[in-house]
Amino acid sequence: LEKVHTLAMTAVSFYQIDFTFDRRVMSGILNECRELLHQAIRRHLTAKSHSRVSHVFNHFADCDFLAALYGPSEVYRAHLQKICNGLNKMLDDGNL
């Protein structure tokens, strides 16, 4: 849970503070979260479910995707704002 908290704080920080985004940092934290989730679900879910988890995390940890999401383009800015607002609320409420 601590790693998810770190991920949320990092995502929000990169959004709020210009020129701080580092795709390698974000990708690394996402990959660590993926591995922790795999450990938690190892004995409870099928290989197909593990594959789905990997697919989702691999997509969001892709450096090109992250660069586009956090880039200067307005295309993703509204989506990123909604994500970060939600993360902030969960952090404030103590849910992350």
PyMOL commands that set and color helices and strands:
alter all, ss='L'
color gray80, all
select helices_A, chain A and resi 2-16+23-41+47-61+63-70+77-92
alter helices_A, ss='H'
color red, helices_A
deselect
rebuild
show_as cartoon
